Amino acid sequence: ELVLVRNHEIGGASPAGFLNAPGVYDSGTTGGTSTNKFGGGTTNLLFRDGNWVSMTPSLGGTQTNCAGGITPWGTWLTCEEVGSDAVGSAGKKHGYVFEVHSNPALTTGQPIIGMGRFAHEAAAVDPATGIVYETEDSSGKSGFYRYVPDVKTGAPGSLAMGGVLQMAKVKGVNNVNLATMPVDAKVELEWVSIANPDANRGNATGLNNVVITGAAGPFVQGWVQGAARMNRGEGIWYAQGKMYVMDTAGGAVQRGTIWELDLATQVLKCIYSSPSALVGNMGDNLTVSPRNAILICEDASTAATDSFGFGQRLMGLTGLGDAYIFAKNNISLSSVQLQDAGKLASLAGDHRANEFAGACFDPTGRYLFVNIQTPGVTFAITGPWAKGPL
């Protein structure tokens, strides 16, 4: 059996209704209404012998569950991408990381506050140390973080037992803007601790005298200590002692860069920078295949038009740093087609501009799972992978 945890990136009320999961964080309402409950959360898809079996809500009452990351102990960290200090009618704050179990009944619905409150994008665990690396998606004020847990052996629930949140700083240089650095640039990281991971948003003056306004509380605390920033941190994935990190608007033309962090040396290297929207158009989520190849989900405000036509893309990256098109979004559905499939007819339309998200391979390497965010479709793709660069 295989369980795939699927995020639902919904900021307010969902047209499909509230996810009434065993673990519910916020049962209040949003948007100043008495009826609109938070529509974000997660659902667990069960596959058996290559066939889809069931779908079960596993977390409810959360907001804008963007990406996340798997843990070595078999759970999923789902991340709220919330860029404000607003609270719902029940008085609960949002912008946290939650742990989701393959058995929904074990999901508590309680946030891991120590991992920070900000516009989380994704997370990845270093299996050698138990440290969790986290990205932030906040334009021009995105930190790169890590959470050093008190319990480093790792087990379901261990991250909630406490830890220290830290923000990356370039060793010997204050307040570096990583988004402006070219391919092959290398820097060594050190880490500054964040005293209050649950702090409200604010303004901060860096040690380089650059003022950042309206930043998340953890970013403010890191910036005043000389920490570095990305433009918009997105996907992050662990593979073979490295972390691969996407800055969706990094690079000279702001179409995306990929960084490789060597966990043993803490050296961060830019291994890819898109020279144009045609070559790479604001990569978002990313994953690494069992053969150590990178696959990127694009999410540009304007999808690329290339030799295959218009649409968002899945892009591969060769070992030499060359990008290629793996797949394109060509979804356009009528209300009749949706009704025949048991889906909401209101989702009819041309969806080619909607992003791929959540790409990942199953542990055997046979299946590549990936979503189209809207109208909400999950694909299971088989190889043969050995015949291609993935």
MARDO-391115 format. One line per 3 residues: number of its first residue (from 1); for each residue x, y, z of C-alpha. Coordinates in Angstrom, 3 decimals. Example, Ala and Ser with C-alpha at 12.3 -4.5 7.8 and 13.67 -1.06 7.14 Angstrom:
BEGIN
1> 12.300,-4.500,7.800; 13.670,-1.060,7.140
END
This chain:
BEGIN
1> 0.000,0.000,0.000; 0.993,3.585,-0.603; -0.452,6.735,0.984
4> -0.110,10.044,-0.844; -0.869,13.142,1.242; -2.341,15.924,-0.881
7> -2.384,19.581,0.204; -5.307,21.911,-0.497; -4.055,25.459,-1.078
10> -7.248,27.301,-0.218; -7.060,30.604,1.602; -10.685,31.041,2.599
13> -13.822,29.000,2.203; -13.730,26.102,-0.235; -16.434,25.495,-2.867
16> -16.118,21.826,-1.943; -16.776,22.559,1.741; -14.884,22.272,5.021
19> -12.508,19.304,5.421; -14.045,17.518,8.389; -10.915,15.570,9.283
22> -10.061,13.838,12.580; -7.522,16.598,13.201; -9.008,20.111,12.895
25> -6.985,23.178,13.858; -9.352,26.123,13.432; -13.093,25.528,13.366
28> -13.765,29.265,13.203; -14.608,31.338,10.147; -12.645,33.698,7.924
31> -13.186,36.886,5.961; -15.398,38.503,8.583; -18.238,36.079,7.881
34> -20.165,33.729,10.121; -20.286,30.899,7.580; -16.994,30.680,5.648
37> -14.804,28.130,7.386; -11.144,27.681,6.481; -11.093,25.384,3.458
40> -7.436,24.367,3.524; -6.031,21.118,4.830; -4.936,17.750,3.520
43> -6.452,14.546,2.202; -4.827,11.118,2.101; -5.049,9.097,-1.107
46> -4.637,5.344,-0.677; -3.175,3.273,-3.511; -2.969,-0.510,-3.534
49> -1.290,-2.590,-6.251; -1.149,0.435,-8.531; -4.838,1.272,-8.134
52> -6.479,4.167,-6.337; -8.586,2.861,-3.437; -9.854,5.781,-1.357
55> -9.546,9.414,-0.311; -9.791,10.437,3.357; -9.582,13.923,4.934
58> -6.554,14.032,7.240; -6.305,17.688,8.356; -8.886,20.474,8.397
61> -9.270,24.070,9.519; -5.983,25.264,8.058; -5.280,27.959,5.489
64> -3.423,27.968,2.170; -1.613,24.645,2.561; 0.981,25.216,-0.132
67> 3.733,22.612,-0.102; 5.546,20.740,2.637; 7.832,17.744,2.861
70> 8.142,14.113,3.833; 9.864,12.976,7.020; 12.176,9.963,7.372
73> 9.700,8.533,9.894; 6.842,8.390,7.416; 4.757,11.506,8.059
76> 4.074,14.625,6.004; 4.803,18.220,7.020; 2.177,20.503,5.485
79> 2.925,24.227,5.357; 0.540,27.177,5.585; 1.554,29.942,3.189
82> -0.025,32.813,5.099; 1.525,36.255,4.753; -0.436,38.199,7.346
85> -1.112,38.276,11.076; -4.871,38.029,10.579; -6.811,35.602,12.753
88> -10.124,33.858,12.243; -13.266,34.211,14.306; -11.972,31.677,16.831
91> -8.895,33.840,17.471; -6.367,31.385,16.077; -3.322,32.521,14.123
94> -2.188,30.947,10.858; 1.116,30.498,9.047; 2.347,27.295,10.683
97> 3.630,23.802,9.886; 1.505,20.770,10.780; 2.414,17.075,10.863
100> 0.066,14.726,9.006; 0.030,10.955,9.506; -0.688,8.238,6.970
103> -3.424,7.170,9.398; -5.625,10.297,9.592; -6.838,9.355,13.069
106> -3.349,10.086,14.420; -3.154,13.640,13.039; -3.602,16.034,15.963
109> -4.313,19.230,14.027; -1.924,21.141,16.294; 0.686,23.479,14.768
112> 4.412,23.123,15.367; 4.825,26.704,16.542; 8.574,26.409,16.990
115> 9.022,25.975,13.232; 7.934,29.576,12.751; 4.929,31.605,11.656
118> 5.388,33.020,8.167; 4.434,32.350,4.540; 5.781,28.806,4.526
121> 6.310,27.102,1.197; 8.091,23.802,1.717; 10.211,21.787,4.136
124> 12.755,18.980,3.907; 14.406,16.874,6.604; 18.094,15.990,6.734
127> 17.862,12.312,7.758; 21.380,12.359,9.216; 20.667,15.094,11.771
130> 16.874,15.417,11.967; 17.174,19.125,11.111; 14.298,20.493,9.011
133> 15.084,23.087,6.331; 12.283,25.512,5.424; 11.576,28.030,2.656
136> 9.550,31.245,2.775; 7.527,32.687,-0.123; 7.382,36.426,0.522
139> 8.497,38.653,-2.336; 11.834,40.333,-1.601; 11.810,39.269,2.054
142> 12.111,35.505,2.040; 14.351,33.871,4.585; 15.910,30.428,4.339
145> 15.404,28.676,7.669; 16.179,25.521,9.542; 14.568,24.022,12.625
148> 16.918,22.171,14.960; 14.686,19.859,17.015; 15.417,18.963,20.603
151> 14.715,15.303,19.754; 17.031,14.595,16.840; 16.334,10.877,16.470
154> 12.995,11.672,14.820; 9.612,10.046,15.325; 5.977,11.025,14.793
157> 5.311,13.984,17.078; 8.966,14.610,17.949; 9.193,17.971,16.153
160> 6.430,19.339,18.379; 8.527,18.587,21.471; 10.579,21.720,20.910
163> 13.545,23.051,19.019; 15.331,26.154,17.776; 14.439,28.063,14.605
166> 17.382,29.572,12.733; 17.807,31.713,9.598; 20.637,31.400,7.089
169> 23.390,34.017,6.968; 26.316,34.135,4.559; 29.449,33.652,6.618
172> 31.392,36.889,6.957; 28.942,39.015,4.931; 25.800,40.728,6.206
175> 22.359,40.708,4.577; 23.296,39.107,1.259; 20.624,39.150,-1.450
178> 20.985,35.652,-2.906; 18.518,36.454,-5.694; 21.115,38.567,-7.492
181> 23.872,35.949,-7.588; 24.868,34.174,-10.843; 25.230,30.500,-11.752
184> 28.166,28.794,-10.002; 28.212,31.380,-7.210; 29.166,29.784,-3.890
187> 28.736,30.992,-0.331; 29.251,29.352,3.034; 26.336,29.534,5.443
190> 26.127,30.087,9.150; 22.906,30.331,11.119; 21.418,32.936,13.446
193> 18.823,31.924,16.013; 15.283,33.301,16.066; 14.249,34.010,19.651
196> 10.502,34.237,18.979; 9.335,32.069,16.050; 5.733,33.199,16.631
199> 6.375,36.963,16.461; 4.109,39.302,14.499; 5.136,41.036,11.301
202> 7.178,44.225,11.346; 9.975,46.326,9.880; 13.692,45.737,10.236
205> 16.967,47.489,9.459; 19.738,45.117,8.463; 23.372,45.388,9.445
208> 23.862,46.763,5.912; 21.322,49.541,6.740; 18.785,48.174,4.225
211> 15.263,48.553,5.624; 12.740,45.767,5.000; 9.106,46.602,5.754
214> 6.143,44.360,6.451; 8.209,41.213,6.897; 7.299,38.129,8.906
217> 8.363,38.151,12.540; 11.066,35.480,12.131; 12.500,37.298,9.087
220> 12.677,40.568,11.049; 14.692,38.882,13.804; 17.075,37.281,11.330
223> 17.528,40.379,9.169; 18.718,42.534,12.074; 21.397,39.880,12.721
226> 22.683,40.030,9.141; 20.813,37.041,7.716; 20.481,36.583,3.949
229> 17.356,36.694,1.811; 15.964,35.147,-1.336; 13.401,36.732,-3.630
232> 10.710,34.065,-3.176; 11.687,30.728,-1.670; 9.668,27.815,-3.041
235> 10.370,24.095,-3.314; 13.040,22.267,-1.337; 14.057,18.610,-1.580
238> 16.655,16.386,0.099; 18.800,13.966,-1.927; 22.142,12.294,-1.196
241> 23.422,14.720,1.408; 22.229,17.821,-0.426; 19.256,20.182,-0.249
244> 17.924,21.590,-3.509; 16.158,24.933,-3.119; 14.134,26.935,-5.646
247> 13.959,30.731,-5.674; 11.110,31.236,-8.133; 12.004,34.850,-8.949
250> 15.758,34.634,-8.530; 18.353,35.400,-11.172; 19.126,38.230,-13.562
253> 15.757,37.996,-15.358; 13.849,36.878,-12.222; 12.688,33.612,-13.812
256> 14.118,31.296,-11.203; 17.283,29.891,-9.675; 18.078,26.576,-8.016
259> 20.510,26.345,-5.130; 22.325,23.238,-3.902; 23.242,23.150,-0.218
262> 25.928,20.654,0.786; 24.790,19.692,4.269; 28.226,18.492,5.369
265> 30.072,21.698,4.439; 27.150,24.174,4.533; 28.295,25.511,1.157
268> 25.429,26.861,-0.942; 25.939,26.855,-4.719; 23.737,28.253,-7.493
271> 23.445,25.385,-9.989; 20.806,26.881,-12.295; 19.514,30.303,-13.287
274> 16.914,30.648,-16.011; 18.001,33.020,-18.806; 14.458,33.473,-20.145
277> 10.826,32.485,-19.645; 11.079,30.094,-22.584; 13.911,28.144,-20.958
280> 12.548,28.236,-17.417; 9.498,30.132,-16.244; 9.431,30.618,-12.466
283> 9.821,27.125,-11.089; 7.940,26.433,-7.883; 7.790,22.969,-6.321
286> 10.624,20.630,-7.218; 11.590,17.040,-6.582; 14.587,14.786,-7.148
289> 14.090,11.452,-8.896; 15.536,8.150,-7.606; 18.240,8.599,-10.280
292> 19.116,12.012,-8.780; 17.579,14.145,-11.538; 15.660,17.342,-10.773
295> 12.055,17.893,-11.881; 10.510,21.364,-11.577; 6.863,22.486,-11.428
298> 6.461,25.883,-13.081; 4.089,28.516,-11.698; 4.445,31.734,-13.674
301> 1.867,34.511,-13.739; 1.930,34.097,-17.536; 2.485,30.539,-18.732
304> 5.033,29.929,-21.461; 4.155,29.496,-25.133; 6.740,27.175,-26.681
307> 6.921,24.644,-29.507; 4.206,22.601,-27.767; 1.854,25.570,-27.388
310> 0.572,27.480,-24.370; 0.533,26.101,-20.830; 2.351,25.620,-17.559
313> 5.086,22.997,-17.644; 6.985,20.309,-15.809; 10.657,20.972,-16.545
316> 13.568,18.605,-16.100; 17.134,19.627,-15.373; 20.077,17.606,-16.674
319> 23.266,17.024,-14.731; 24.888,19.721,-16.876; 22.270,22.257,-15.796
322> 20.279,22.269,-19.043; 16.481,22.538,-18.782; 14.068,20.533,-20.926
325> 10.281,20.206,-21.172; 8.953,17.017,-19.576; 5.204,17.736,-19.699
328> 2.695,20.519,-20.317; -0.676,21.341,-18.828; -3.253,20.913,-21.602
331> -6.378,20.671,-19.431; -9.558,22.277,-20.724; -12.800,20.851,-19.377
334> -16.490,21.443,-19.992; -19.159,21.354,-17.297; -20.517,18.134,-18.826
337> -17.130,16.439,-18.583; -16.790,17.497,-14.967; -20.272,16.336,-14.047
340> -19.636,12.974,-15.707; -16.538,12.640,-13.525; -18.472,13.563,-10.381
343> -16.759,16.947,-10.038; -18.012,20.505,-9.595; -19.345,21.927,-12.869
346> -18.260,25.388,-11.683; -14.655,24.362,-12.389; -15.246,24.226,-16.151
349> -12.862,26.191,-18.344; -9.380,26.425,-19.799; -6.929,25.432,-17.059
352> -3.700,25.426,-19.052; -2.420,28.450,-17.108; -2.760,26.641,-13.767
355> 0.299,25.251,-12.079; 1.674,21.774,-11.667; 2.318,21.116,-7.966
358> 3.449,18.469,-5.521; 5.621,16.377,-7.828; 7.150,13.356,-6.083
361> 8.206,9.795,-6.820; 6.973,6.836,-4.787; 9.640,4.960,-2.772
364> 10.047,2.293,-5.473; 10.692,4.909,-8.147; 7.970,3.491,-10.370
367> 5.354,6.226,-10.043; 5.662,9.978,-10.428; 2.757,11.720,-8.725
370> 1.913,15.321,-9.610; -1.110,17.612,-9.319; -2.683,20.328,-11.419
373> -3.747,22.789,-8.735; -7.004,23.836,-10.432; -9.380,22.136,-11.177
376> -7.681,19.777,-8.714; -6.322,16.718,-10.521; -3.735,14.210,-9.315
379> -1.801,12.159,-11.861; 0.193,8.940,-11.398; 2.762,8.647,-14.200
382> 4.803,5.534,-14.946; 8.067,5.288,-16.897; 9.995,3.466,-18.202
385> 12.245,5.980,-16.463; 15.481,4.185,-17.367; 15.050,5.279,-20.999
388> 15.134,8.990,-20.172; 17.035,11.607,-18.151; 14.766,11.260,-15.100
END
